[in-house]
Amino acid sequence: MVVMVPPALANLPSGRYAVAGSTWIRVPDDTTYEDLDKYMTYESKRPESPSDASVGSWAVVGSKGAHYTVRANQGRYTCTCPGFGWRRKCKHIESIKTDATA
């Protein structure tokens, strides 16, 4: 069975289980962590390393002269401005995105 969450072992009164997310498989009581690959295979959804195109950092100046940093990592943008802290979006990020597509 292929799972997208790293597997672990769980000991319950009803027995020992290999667990990965919502997948629970009853295993022998003497099963060790090294034995888990007999019952499930973990495949990460994330790439091993982000591509260079998906990572970036830009220094921006706000409308009142304050300096902020916009960062992108695998398509997720963050900004150090207070607006992003409150709303999780801001005009600085939109400006960087617009410049990138122009």
TAMO-V256123 format. One record per backbone hydrogen bond with DSSP energy under -0.5 kcal/mol. NH is the residue of the N-H (numbers start at 1). CO is the residue of the C=O. E is the energy in kcal/mol with one decimal. If there is no record, write none. Layout:
BEGIN
nh:NH co:CO e:E
nh:NH co:CO e:E
END
This chain:
BEGIN
nh:3 co:41 e:-3.1
nh:8 co:19 e:-2.4
nh:10 co:17 e:-2.6
nh:12 co:10 e:-0.6
nh:12 co:15 e:-2.8
nh:15 co:12 e:-2.0
nh:16 co:27 e:-0.6
nh:17 co:10 e:-2.6
nh:18 co:25 e:-2.9
nh:19 co:8 e:-3.2
nh:19 co:17 e:-0.5
nh:20 co:23 e:-2.3
nh:23 co:20 e:-2.1
nh:24 co:22 e:-0.6
nh:25 co:18 e:-2.4
nh:27 co:16 e:-2.4
nh:31 co:28 e:-1.9
nh:35 co:32 e:-1.3
nh:36 co:33 e:-1.3
nh:38 co:35 e:-2.3
nh:39 co:36 e:-1.9
nh:40 co:36 e:-2.3
nh:41 co:1 e:-3.1
nh:43 co:3 e:-2.6
nh:54 co:51 e:-1.5
nh:55 co:52 e:-1.2
nh:56 co:72 e:-2.3
nh:58 co:70 e:-3.1
nh:60 co:58 e:-0.5
nh:60 co:68 e:-2.8
nh:62 co:60 e:-0.5
nh:62 co:66 e:-3.9
nh:65 co:62 e:-1.8
nh:68 co:60 e:-2.9
nh:70 co:58 e:-2.7
nh:71 co:78 e:-2.5
nh:72 co:56 e:-2.7
nh:73 co:76 e:-2.1
nh:74 co:54 e:-1.7
nh:75 co:54 e:-0.7
nh:76 co:73 e:-1.5
nh:77 co:75 e:-0.5
nh:78 co:71 e:-2.4
nh:80 co:69 e:-1.2
nh:85 co:81 e:-1.5
nh:86 co:82 e:-1.8
nh:87 co:83 e:-3.2
nh:88 co:84 e:-2.1
nh:94 co:90 e:-1.7
nh:95 co:91 e:-2.1
nh:96 co:92 e:-2.0
nh:97 co:93 e:-2.7
nh:98 co:94 e:-2.4
nh:99 co:95 e:-2.4
nh:100 co:96 e:-2.0
nh:101 co:97 e:-1.3
nh:102 co:98 e:-0.9
END
